[in-house]
Amino acid sequence: MEAVTLAEAKAHLRIGFTSDDAYVTSLLEAAEGYVSEIGVALAAPVPAPVKHAILLLVSHWYSAREAAATEPPRAIAFGVDALLQPFREQSL
């Protein structure tokens, strides 16, 4: 399921050109895969906090394309985790 459209991601990133469309699409797929893997269902309608978490991940990855940094991205992890926690499926 497509939780966030390419148009929504490009608006969030404030890009109006098409040359990065394939790259942004791959970031969307990775972010949605991450959200699914940690136990958040992407069923329609996708809650706004879940969409925003996906957009935060895409934005971070788009801006920080290097494989490593001098400081770990604590703020982005905290924001994404805080947005997604209420939507994680609890295992019994």
C-alpha distances in whole Angstrom, upper triangle without the diagonal:
4,6,9,10,13,15,15,15,18,20,19,21,24,23,24,25,22,24,21,18,17,18,16,13,14,15,11,10,13,12,9,10,13,12,10,14,16,15,13,10,7,7,8,10,10,13,15,17,13,12,16,16,13,15,18,17,17,20,22,21,21,25,26,25,28,28,30,32,35,33,30,27,28,27,24,23,25,23,20,21,22,19,17,20,20,16,17,17,21,22,26
4,6,6,9,12,11,12,15,16,16,18,20,20,20,21,19,21,18,15,15,16,13,10,12,12,9,8,12,11,8,11,13,12,12,15,17,16,14,12,8,9,9,11,9,13,14,15,12,10,14,14,11,13,16,15,14,17,19,18,19,22,23,23,26,26,28,30,33,32,29,26,27,26,22,22,24,21,18,20,22,18,17,20,20,17,18,19,23,25,28
4,7,10,12,10,11,14,15,14,16,19,19,20,22,20,22,19,16,17,17,14,12,13,13,9,10,12,10,7,11,12,10,11,14,15,15,12,10,6,8,8,8,6,9,10,11,8,7,10,11,8,10,13,13,12,15,18,17,18,21,22,23,26,26,28,29,32,30,27,24,24,23,19,19,21,18,15,17,18,15,14,17,17,14,16,17,21,23,26
4,7,8,6,7,10,11,11,13,15,16,17,18,17,19,16,14,14,15,11,10,12,11,7,9,12,10,8,12,14,12,13,17,17,17,14,14,10,12,11,11,9,11,10,12,9,6,9,10,8,8,11,12,10,13,15,15,15,18,20,20,24,24,26,27,30,28,26,23,24,22,18,19,21,18,15,18,19,15,15,19,19,16,18,20,24,26,30
4,5,5,6,9,10,11,12,14,14,14,15,14,16,14,11,13,13,10,9,12,11,8,10,13,12,11,14,16,15,16,19,21,21,18,17,13,14,13,13,12,14,13,15,13,10,12,14,11,10,14,14,12,14,17,17,16,19,21,21,24,25,28,29,32,30,28,25,26,24,21,22,24,21,18,21,22,19,19,22,23,20,22,24,27,29,33
4,5,5,6,9,10,10,12,11,11,12,10,13,11,7,9,10,7,6,10,10,8,10,13,13,12,15,17,17,18,21,22,23,20,20,16,18,17,17,15,17,16,18,16,12,14,15,12,10,14,14,11,12,16,15,13,16,19,19,22,24,26,27,30,29,27,24,26,24,21,22,24,22,19,23,24,21,21,24,25,23,24,26,30,32,36
4,5,5,6,9,10,10,10,9,11,11,13,12,9,12,13,10,10,14,13,11,14,17,15,15,19,20,20,21,24,25,25,23,22,18,19,18,17,16,18,16,18,17,13,14,16,14,11,15,16,13,13,17,17,15,18,21,21,24,26,28,29,32,31,29,26,28,25,22,24,26,23,21,24,25,22,22,26,26,24,26,28,32,34,38
4,6,5,6,9,10,10,11,14,14,16,14,12,14,14,11,11,14,13,10,14,16,14,14,17,18,17,19,22,23,23,20,20,16,18,16,15,13,14,12,14,13,10,10,13,11,8,12,13,11,12,15,16,14,17,19,20,24,25,27,28,30,29,27,23,25,22,19,21,22,19,18,21,21,18,19,23,23,21,23,26,29,32,35
4,5,5,6,8,9,11,12,12,14,11,10,12,11,7,9,11,10,8,11,13,11,12,16,16,16,18,20,21,22,19,19,16,19,18,17,15,16,14,15,13,10,10,12,9,6,10,10,8,8,12,12,10,13,16,16,20,22,24,24,27,26,24,20,22,20,17,19,20,17,16,19,20,17,18,22,23,21,23,25,29,31,35
4,5,5,6,5,7,9,9,11,9,8,11,11,8,10,13,11,11,14,16,14,16,19,19,19,22,24,25,26,23,23,20,22,21,20,18,19,17,18,17,13,13,15,13,10,12,13,10,9,13,13,11,13,16,17,20,22,24,25,28,27,25,22,24,22,19,21,23,20,19,23,23,21,22,25,26,25,26,29,32,35,38
4,5,5,6,8,11,12,15,13,12,15,15,11,13,16,14,13,17,18,17,17,21,21,21,23,26,26,27,24,24,21,23,21,20,18,18,15,17,17,13,12,15,13,10,12,14,12,11,14,15,13,15,18,19,23,25,27,26,29,28,26,23,25,22,19,22,23,20,19,23,23,20,22,25,26,25,27,30,33,36,39
4,5,8,11,13,14,16,14,13,16,15,11,13,16,13,12,16,17,14,16,19,19,18,21,23,23,24,22,22,19,22,20,19,17,17,14,14,14,11,10,12,11,7,9,11,9,8,11,13,11,12,15,17,21,23,24,23,26,24,23,19,21,18,15,18,19,16,16,19,19,17,19,22,23,22,24,27,30,33,37
4,6,9,11,12,14,11,11,14,12,9,12,14,12,12,16,16,14,17,19,19,19,22,24,24,26,23,24,22,24,23,22,20,20,17,17,17,14,12,14,12,9,10,11,8,6,10,11,8,9,13,14,18,20,21,21,24,23,22,18,20,18,15,18,20,17,17,20,21,19,20,24,25,25,26,29,32,35,38
4,7,9,12,14,12,13,16,15,12,15,17,15,15,19,20,18,20,23,23,23,26,28,28,29,27,27,24,27,25,24,22,22,19,20,20,16,15,17,16,12,13,15,12,10,13,14,11,12,16,17,20,23,25,24,26,26,25,22,24,21,19,22,23,20,20,24,24,22,24,27,28,27,29,32,35,38,42
4,6,8,10,9,10,13,12,10,13,16,14,15,18,19,18,20,23,23,24,26,28,29,30,28,28,25,27,26,26,23,24,21,22,22,18,17,19,17,13,15,16,13,11,14,15,11,12,16,16,20,23,24,24,27,27,26,23,25,23,21,24,25,23,22,26,27,24,26,29,31,29,31,34,37,39,43
4,7,9,10,10,14,14,12,14,17,17,17,20,21,21,22,25,26,26,28,30,31,33,30,30,27,29,27,26,25,26,23,24,24,20,20,22,19,16,18,19,16,15,18,18,14,16,19,19,23,26,28,28,31,30,30,27,29,27,24,27,29,26,25,29,30,27,28,32,33,32,33,36,39,42,45
4,6,7,8,12,12,11,14,16,16,17,20,21,21,23,25,26,27,29,31,32,34,31,31,28,30,29,28,27,28,26,27,26,22,22,23,21,18,20,20,16,16,19,18,14,16,19,18,22,25,27,27,31,31,30,27,30,28,26,28,30,28,27,30,32,29,30,34,35,33,35,37,41,43,46
4,5,5,8,10,10,11,14,15,15,17,19,20,21,23,25,26,27,29,31,32,30,30,26,28,27,27,26,27,26,27,25,22,22,23,20,18,20,20,16,16,19,18,14,17,19,18,22,24,27,28,31,31,30,28,31,29,26,28,31,28,27,30,32,29,30,33,35,33,34,36,39,41,45
4,6,8,8,10,11,13,14,16,17,19,20,22,23,25,26,28,29,31,33,31,31,28,30,29,30,28,29,28,28,27,24,24,24,21,19,21,20,16,16,19,17,13,16,18,16,19,22,25,26,29,30,29,27,30,29,26,28,31,29,27,31,32,30,31,34,36,34,35,37,40,42,46
4,6,5,6,8,10,11,12,14,15,16,18,20,21,22,24,26,27,29,27,28,25,27,27,27,25,26,25,25,23,20,20,21,18,16,17,16,13,13,15,13,10,12,15,13,16,19,22,23,26,27,26,23,26,25,22,24,27,25,24,27,29,27,27,31,32,30,31,33,37,38,42
4,5,5,6,9,10,10,12,14,15,16,18,20,21,22,24,26,27,25,25,22,24,24,24,22,24,23,24,22,19,19,20,16,15,17,16,12,13,16,14,11,15,17,15,19,21,24,25,29,29,27,25,27,26,23,25,27,25,23,26,28,26,26,29,31,29,29,31,35,36,40
4,6,5,6,9,10,11,12,14,15,16,18,20,21,22,25,26,25,24,22,24,24,25,23,25,24,25,22,19,20,20,17,16,18,16,13,15,17,14,12,15,17,15,18,19,23,24,28,28,27,25,27,27,23,25,28,26,23,26,29,26,26,29,31,29,29,31,34,35,39
4,5,5,6,9,10,11,12,14,15,17,18,20,21,23,25,24,24,21,24,25,25,23,24,23,23,21,18,19,18,15,14,16,14,10,12,13,10,9,12,13,11,14,16,19,21,24,24,23,21,24,23,20,21,25,23,21,24,26,24,24,27,29,27,27,30,33,34,38
4,5,5,6,9,10,10,12,14,15,16,18,20,21,23,21,22,19,22,22,22,19,21,20,20,18,15,15,15,12,11,13,11,7,9,11,9,7,11,13,12,15,17,20,21,24,24,22,20,22,21,18,20,22,20,18,21,24,21,21,25,27,24,25,27,31,32,36
4,5,5,6,9,10,11,12,14,15,16,18,20,22,20,20,17,19,19,20,18,20,19,20,17,15,16,16,12,12,14,13,9,12,14,12,11,15,16,15,18,19,22,23,27,27,24,22,24,24,20,21,24,22,19,22,24,22,21,24,26,24,24,26,29,31,34
4,5,5,6,9,10,10,12,14,15,16,19,20,19,19,17,20,21,22,19,21,21,21,18,16,17,16,12,13,15,12,9,12,13,11,10,14,15,13,16,16,19,21,25,25,22,20,23,23,19,20,23,21,19,21,24,22,21,24,26,23,23,25,28,29,33
4,5,5,6,8,10,10,12,14,15,17,19,18,18,16,19,20,21,18,19,19,18,15,13,14,13,9,10,11,8,6,9,10,7,8,11,12,11,14,14,17,19,22,21,19,17,19,19,15,16,19,18,15,18,20,18,18,21,23,21,21,23,26,28,32
4,5,5,6,8,10,11,12,14,16,17,15,15,13,16,17,17,14,16,16,15,13,11,12,11,7,8,10,8,6,10,12,10,10,14,15,14,17,18,20,22,25,24,21,19,21,20,16,17,19,17,14,17,19,17,16,19,21,19,19,21,24,26,30
4,6,5,6,9,10,10,12,14,16,14,14,12,15,16,18,15,17,18,17,14,13,15,13,10,11,13,11,9,13,14,12,13,16,17,16,18,18,21,23,26,25,22,20,22,22,18,18,21,19,16,18,21,18,17,20,22,19,19,20,23,25,28
4,6,5,6,9,10,10,12,15,14,15,13,17,19,20,17,18,18,17,14,13,15,12,9,11,12,9,8,12,12,10,12,15,15,14,16,15,18,20,23,22,19,17,19,19,15,15,18,17,14,16,19,17,16,19,21,18,18,20,22,23,27
4,5,5,6,9,10,11,13,12,13,12,15,17,17,14,15,15,14,11,10,11,9,6,8,9,6,6,10,10,9,11,14,14,14,17,16,18,19,23,21,18,15,17,16,13,12,15,14,11,13,15,14,12,15,18,15,15,17,20,22,26
4,5,5,6,9,10,11,9,10,8,12,13,14,11,13,14,13,9,9,11,9,6,10,11,9,9,13,14,13,15,18,18,18,20,20,22,23,26,25,21,19,20,19,16,15,17,16,12,14,16,14,12,15,16,14,14,15,19,20,24
4,5,5,6,9,10,10,10,10,13,16,17,14,16,17,16,12,13,15,12,10,13,14,11,12,15,16,14,16,19,19,18,20,19,21,23,26,24,21,19,20,20,17,16,18,17,14,15,18,16,13,16,18,15,14,15,18,19,23
4,5,5,6,9,9,11,11,15,17,18,15,16,17,15,12,13,14,11,9,12,12,9,11,14,14,13,16,18,17,17,19,17,19,20,23,21,18,16,17,17,14,12,15,14,11,11,15,14,11,13,16,14,12,14,17,18,21
4,6,6,7,6,8,8,12,14,15,12,13,14,12,8,10,11,8,8,11,12,10,12,15,15,14,17,19,19,20,21,20,22,23,25,23,20,17,17,17,14,12,14,13,9,10,12,11,8,10,12,10,9,11,14,16,20
4,6,5,5,6,7,10,13,15,12,14,15,14,11,12,14,12,11,14,15,13,15,18,18,18,20,23,22,22,24,22,24,26,28,26,23,21,21,21,18,16,17,17,13,13,15,14,10,12,14,11,9,10,13,14,18
4,5,7,9,11,14,17,19,16,17,19,17,13,15,17,14,13,17,17,14,16,19,19,18,21,23,22,22,23,21,22,24,27,25,21,20,20,21,18,15,17,17,14,13,16,15,12,13,15,13,10,11,13,13,17
4,6,9,11,15,18,19,16,16,17,15,12,15,16,13,13,16,16,14,16,19,18,18,21,23,22,23,24,22,22,24,26,24,20,18,18,18,16,13,14,15,11,10,13,13,9,9,12,10,7,9,10,12,15
4,6,9,12,15,16,14,14,17,15,12,15,16,14,14,18,18,16,19,21,21,21,24,26,25,26,27,25,26,27,30,27,23,21,21,21,18,16,17,17,13,12,14,13,9,9,11,8,5,5,8,9,13
4,6,9,12,13,10,11,13,11,8,11,13,11,11,15,16,15,17,20,20,20,22,25,24,25,27,26,27,28,30,27,24,21,21,20,18,15,16,15,12,11,13,11,7,8,9,6,5,6,10,12,15
4,6,9,10,9,10,13,13,9,12,14,13,13,16,18,17,18,21,22,22,24,26,27,27,29,28,29,30,33,31,27,24,24,23,21,19,20,18,15,14,16,13,10,12,11,8,7,7,11,13,16
4,7,8,6,9,11,12,8,9,13,12,11,14,16,15,16,19,21,20,22,25,25,26,28,27,29,30,33,31,27,25,24,24,20,19,20,18,15,16,17,14,11,14,13,10,10,11,15,17,20
4,6,6,9,12,13,11,12,15,15,14,17,19,19,19,22,24,24,25,28,29,29,32,31,33,34,37,34,31,28,28,27,24,23,23,21,18,19,19,16,14,16,15,11,12,12,16,18,21
3,5,8,11,13,11,11,15,16,15,17,20,20,20,23,25,25,26,28,30,30,33,33,35,36,38,36,33,30,29,28,25,24,25,22,20,20,21,17,16,18,16,13,15,15,19,21,24
4,6,9,12,10,10,13,15,14,16,19,20,20,22,24,25,25,28,30,30,33,33,35,35,38,36,32,29,29,27,24,24,24,21,19,20,20,16,15,17,16,13,15,16,20,22,25
4,6,8,7,7,10,11,11,13,15,16,16,19,21,21,22,25,26,27,30,30,31,32,34,32,29,25,25,23,20,20,20,18,15,16,16,13,12,14,13,10,13,14,18,21,24
4,6,5,6,9,10,11,13,14,16,17,19,20,22,23,25,26,28,30,30,31,31,34,31,28,24,24,21,19,19,18,16,14,15,14,10,10,12,11,9,12,14,17,21,23
4,5,5,6,9,10,10,12,14,15,16,18,20,21,22,24,26,29,29,30,30,32,29,26,23,22,19,17,18,17,14,12,14,13,9,10,13,12,11,14,17,20,23,26
4,5,5,6,9,10,10,12,14,15,16,18,20,21,22,24,27,27,27,27,29,26,23,20,19,16,14,14,13,10,9,10,9,5,7,10,9,9,12,15,18,21,24
4,5,5,6,9,10,11,13,14,15,17,18,20,21,23,25,25,26,26,28,26,22,19,19,17,14,14,14,11,9,10,10,6,6,9,10,8,10,13,16,19,23
4,5,5,6,9,10,11,12,14,15,16,18,20,21,24,24,26,26,28,26,23,20,20,18,14,15,16,13,10,13,13,9,9,13,13,12,14,17,20,23,26
4,5,5,6,9,10,10,12,14,15,16,18,20,23,23,24,24,26,23,21,17,17,14,12,13,13,10,8,11,11,8,9,13,14,13,15,18,21,24,28
4,5,5,6,9,10,11,12,14,15,16,18,21,21,21,21,23,21,18,14,14,12,9,10,10,7,5,8,9,6,7,11,12,11,13,16,19,22,25
4,5,5,6,9,10,11,12,14,15,16,19,19,21,21,24,22,19,15,16,15,11,12,13,11,8,11,12,10,9,13,15,13,14,17,20,23,26
4,5,5,6,8,10,10,12,14,15,19,19,21,21,23,21,19,15,16,14,11,13,14,11,9,13,14,11,12,16,17,16,18,21,24,26,30
4,5,5,6,9,10,11,12,14,17,18,18,18,20,18,16,12,13,11,7,9,11,8,7,11,12,10,12,15,17,16,17,21,23,26,30
4,5,5,6,8,10,10,12,14,15,16,16,19,17,14,11,12,11,7,9,11,10,7,11,13,12,12,15,18,17,17,20,23,25,28
4,6,5,6,9,10,11,14,15,17,17,20,19,17,14,16,14,11,12,15,13,11,14,16,15,15,18,20,19,20,23,25,28,31
4,6,5,6,8,10,14,15,16,16,19,18,16,13,15,13,10,13,15,13,12,15,17,15,16,20,22,21,22,25,28,30,34
4,5,5,6,8,11,12,13,12,15,14,12,9,12,10,7,10,13,11,11,14,16,15,16,19,22,21,22,25,27,29,33
4,5,5,6,9,10,12,12,16,15,13,11,14,13,10,12,15,14,13,16,18,17,18,21,23,22,22,25,28,29,33
4,6,6,10,12,14,14,18,17,16,14,17,16,13,15,18,17,15,19,21,20,20,23,26,25,25,28,31,33,36
4,6,9,12,13,12,15,15,14,12,15,14,12,15,18,16,16,19,21,20,21,24,27,26,27,30,32,34,38
4,6,8,9,9,12,12,12,10,14,14,12,14,17,16,16,19,21,21,22,24,27,27,26,30,32,33,37
4,7,9,10,13,14,14,13,16,17,14,16,20,19,18,21,23,23,23,26,29,28,28,30,33,34,38
4,6,7,11,12,12,12,16,17,16,17,20,21,20,22,25,25,25,27,31,30,29,32,34,35,38
4,7,11,12,11,12,16,17,16,16,20,20,19,21,24,24,24,26,30,29,28,30,32,33,36
4,7,9,8,10,13,16,15,15,18,20,19,21,23,24,24,26,30,29,28,31,32,33,36
4,5,7,8,12,14,14,14,17,19,19,20,23,24,24,26,29,30,29,32,33,34,37
4,7,9,12,14,15,16,18,20,20,22,24,25,26,27,31,31,30,33,34,36,39
4,6,8,11,12,13,14,16,17,18,20,22,23,24,27,28,27,31,31,33,36
4,6,9,9,9,11,14,14,15,17,19,20,21,24,25,24,27,28,29,32
4,6,6,6,9,10,11,12,14,16,17,18,22,22,22,25,26,28,31
4,6,5,6,9,10,10,12,14,15,16,19,21,20,23,24,26,29
4,5,5,6,9,10,11,12,14,15,18,20,20,23,25,27,30
4,5,5,6,8,10,11,12,14,17,18,18,21,23,25,29
4,6,5,6,8,10,11,12,15,16,15,19,20,22,25
4,6,5,6,9,10,10,14,15,15,19,20,22,25
4,6,5,6,9,10,13,14,15,18,20,23,26
4,5,5,6,9,11,12,12,16,18,20,24
4,5,5,6,9,10,10,14,15,18,21
4,6,6,8,10,11,14,16,19,22
4,6,7,8,10,14,16,19,22
4,6,5,7,10,12,16,19
4,5,5,9,10,13,16
4,6,9,10,14,16
4,6,9,12,15
4,6,9,13
4,6,10
4,6
4
